[in-house]
Amino acid sequence: MADVLALVDDLFFQSKMAETARHLGVTLQTVSTGAAFVAAAAPPATQTAPRLLLVDLNARQGALEAIESLHAAGNQLPVIAFLSHVQVELAQRARAAGCQQVMPRSQFAAGLADILRQVKT
C-alpha cells in the first residue's frame, strides 16, 4: 500500500503530486472519487493502510462525503485537505468532518514537499 493516499481528480495536480512524491521516495496513490478514496483508506487486513490522507475538496465526486464517512467509521489517519482560499464555509465543514488541516490550494502546493515528508519521520 502507498504511504500517502490522495483524492484528486485534477490530472495536472495529480502529476505534480506524483513527481514530488517520487523525488522524495514517498509512495503515493491517487484516486479520483470519494468512493474509491474510502475503499483505499480502509484496505483489507492483508494490506497496510496509508499513513496520510490528502483531499482536494474541489474534487467533483464526493470529497467531503468521503471525509465524513471515514470520520464516522473512526478513521485515525491524519487528513489534510485543500481548496480555493475563498471557500470559507467548505473549509469549516471539512474541519468538522475530521480534517486535521485545511489550507488554500496555493499554500498546499507550495508546501507539498514538506507535507509529504511527514510520512518519512
C-alpha positions in Angstrom: 0.0 0.0 0.0 1.1 3.6 -0.5 2.4 5.9 2.2 0.0 8.6 1.1 -3.5 8.4 -0.4 -4.8 11.4 -2.2 -8.3 12.2 -3.6 -7.5 14.4 -6.5 -9.3 14.5 -9.9 -7.2 17.2 -11.5 -4.8 15.4 -13.7 -2.2 18.2 -13.8 -2.2 18.4 -10.0 -2.0 14.6 -9.7 1.1 14.7 -11.9 2.7 17.4 -9.7 2.0 15.4 -6.6 3.3 12.2 -8.1 6.5 13.8 -9.2 7.1 15.4 -5.8 6.4 12.1 -4.1 8.7 10.2 -6.4 11.5 12.7 -5.8 11.1 12.3 -2.0 10.9 8.5 -2.1 7.3 8.5 -0.9 4.8 6.2 -2.4 1.6 7.9 -3.5 -1.7 6.5 -4.6 -4.2 8.9 -6.2 -7.9 8.2 -6.7 -10.5 10.5 -8.3 -13.7 9.6 -6.5 -14.9 9.7 -2.9 -15.9 6.0 -3.1 -12.5 4.9 -4.3 -10.9 7.0 -1.6 -12.9 5.5 1.2 -12.2 2.0 -0.1 -8.4 2.6 -0.4 -8.2 4.3 3.0 -9.5 1.2 4.8 -7.8 -1.7 3.0 -8.3 -5.3 3.8 -6.4 -6.7 6.8 -3.8 -8.2 4.5 -2.7 -4.7 3.3 -1.1 -1.8 5.1 -3.2 1.4 5.4 -1.7 4.7 4.2 0.0 6.9 6.8 -1.5 10.2 5.4 -4.7 11.2 3.6 -4.8 14.2 1.3 -8.1 15.5 -0.1 -8.8 18.1 -2.8 -12.2 19.4 -1.5 -12.9 20.7 -5.1 -12.9 17.1 -6.5 -16.1 16.6 -8.3 -17.2 13.3 -6.8 -17.7 13.1 -3.1 -14.7 14.6 -1.4 -16.4 16.0 1.7 -18.7 13.0 1.9 -15.7 10.7 1.9 -14.1 12.5 4.8 -17.3 12.4 6.7 -17.7 8.6 6.0 -14.1 7.9 7.2 -14.6 10.0 10.3 -17.9 8.3 11.1 -16.1 4.9 10.8 -13.5 6.0 13.3 -10.6 7.0 11.0 -7.4 7.8 12.9 -5.3 8.7 9.9 -4.3 12.3 9.5 -6.3 14.1 6.9 -5.1 17.2 5.1 -7.5 19.0 2.8 -7.0 21.8 0.4 -9.4 24.1 -1.5 -9.8 27.5 -3.0 -9.0 30.2 -0.5 -12.4 31.8 -0.8 -14.4 28.7 0.3 -14.5 29.5 4.0 -17.7 27.6 4.6 -16.4 24.4 2.9 -13.2 24.7 5.0 -15.3 24.8 8.2 -17.3 21.8 7.1 -14.1 19.9 6.3 -12.7 20.6 9.8 -16.0 19.4 11.3 -15.8 16.3 9.2 -12.4 15.3 10.7 -9.7 17.1 8.7 -6.7 18.0 10.9 -5.6 20.7 8.5 -7.4 22.6 5.8 -5.5 25.0 3.6 -5.7 27.0 0.5 -4.6 25.2 -2.6 -1.7 27.6 -3.2 -0.4 27.0 0.3 -0.8 23.3 -0.1 1.1 23.4 -3.5 3.9 25.5 -2.0 4.3 23.2 1.0 3.7 19.9 -0.8 7.2 18.5 -0.3 7.1 19.3 3.4 3.6 17.7 3.7 4.8 14.5 2.0 7.9 14.4 4.2 5.7 13.9 7.2 5.4 10.2 6.3 9.2 9.8 6.3 9.6 10.7 10.0 
